[in-house]
């Protein structure tokens, strides 16, 4: 049950909680009914303090600290078109494929209420008369999603026909997806088949668990020096954080991954984001029935690693 909004809650940090690396992670563990984005919103609003001092998410709490949280009500999100540059890879009357840069959020949510792909999509089609599917939601035109820090192909629907057709292809796993990544170590396995579900203690994370859903990822090492590898990945399923969790499970996390990676190595190599790129999509066009293959150029941060590993 959620804590009532517009109300302050206090608690004293216990010995177990003091072991948490950061305050935001502690809060997610203590209040699993709230999302990571919600607590980030509270931090931005200076609604969280330790011992009466306003703090940011990266502070490390200590045993006996008094944490005060003012549970603010989330602001209503009103979708607006914004002139955001979309790097278009493919477009027709039904579909739009863009090369999403790392750092761009796909759709509005608490903590990211604007400057998203959706805001740019609304601007892109505003003079065309297009009636985007799910246009009364916060995700008009969104067929699938990429994490904020994942770059690469994002496919968007401009019509209901395209949306329903592509959703079916994703559901039946008939779409061929290829990702490229830089990971730690050298994967010695070609197929990872491990069920994925919510982490039992941190509901904002995913984990390998027996009660999870079936997940399969094919992995091929393209270049390696045994410390780092350039790899190609093909997920046949589409579970949340699937590639990132699967690579962590074989002790080869993606370089730069703030959730599933190695913090010390990420810092040492100044990895600003997890180096994962949605490289290609191959599918049947929902209207013309043509076979369509789209690729997204490899971004510079991954290209540098490819050159160093060659």
Secondary structure as GFF3:
##gff-version 3
##sequence-region A 1 310
A	DSSP	beta_strand	7	12	.	.	.	ID=ss1
A	DSSP	three_ten_helix	17	19	.	.	.	ID=ss2
A	DSSP	alpha_helix	23	30	.	.	.	ID=ss3
A	DSSP	alpha_helix	36	44	.	.	.	ID=ss4
A	DSSP	beta_strand	48	50	.	.	.	ID=ss5
A	DSSP	beta_strand	53	54	.	.	.	ID=ss6
A	DSSP	beta_strand	66	71	.	.	.	ID=ss7
A	DSSP	beta_strand	88	91	.	.	.	ID=ss8
A	DSSP	beta_strand	95	100	.	.	.	ID=ss9
A	DSSP	alpha_helix	117	125	.	.	.	ID=ss10
A	DSSP	beta_strand	151	157	.	.	.	ID=ss11
A	DSSP	alpha_helix	160	171	.	.	.	ID=ss12
A	DSSP	beta_strand	176	184	.	.	.	ID=ss13
A	DSSP	beta_strand	191	193	.	.	.	ID=ss14
A	DSSP	beta_strand	196	198	.	.	.	ID=ss15
A	DSSP	beta_strand	206	208	.	.	.	ID=ss16
A	DSSP	beta_strand	216	224	.	.	.	ID=ss17
A	DSSP	beta_strand	228	235	.	.	.	ID=ss18
A	DSSP	alpha_helix	242	249	.	.	.	ID=ss19
A	DSSP	alpha_helix	263	268	.	.	.	ID=ss20
A	DSSP	beta_strand	276	284	.	.	.	ID=ss21
A	DSSP	beta_strand	291	295	.	.	.	ID=ss22
A	DSSP	alpha_helix	300	309	.	.	.	ID=ss23
###
